[in-house]
Each structure stands twice: as C-alpha cells, then as structure tokens.
C-alpha cells in the first residue's frame, strides 16, 4: 500500500509542476528554474543571473520598449 501512495504522490507532484509552469506561461510569468536548467545545460561555463536580476531583465524585455500603441 505504501508503494502505491508513494507512486501517487510522485505522479501528483509531476502533474502539479507541469500545471504550475503552464499557468505561469499563460499569464507571462517567467520561470527561473527553467532558465537555470537552460544555462547549466547550454552554457556550462556561464554564471547564471541571480533571481532578482533575472526577473528585472524579463520585466525590461517585456515592458521596456515603451508604451504600446493600442489607440
């Protein structure tokens, strides 16, 4: 019975992680953990940005171009 509970917990954790990442992407919140995994894999000699620097850079990339021309 314990094995079944452990498997359920692992499956639930995986689904929850996927759902949380999907929700963040849907509303435009950048995922620092995905960024860290990318830097470690693709640029092993580079030092990743701090959490604060990452979010500041993402905010600037999204909103730093000035006011949009909607009207």
Residue pairs with C-beta under 8 A, 6 or more apart in sequence:
21 31
21 34
24 30
24 31
25 31
28 62
30 54
30 55
30 58
32 51
32 54
32 55
35 48
35 49
35 54
36 48
39 46
39 48
40 48
48 54
49 57
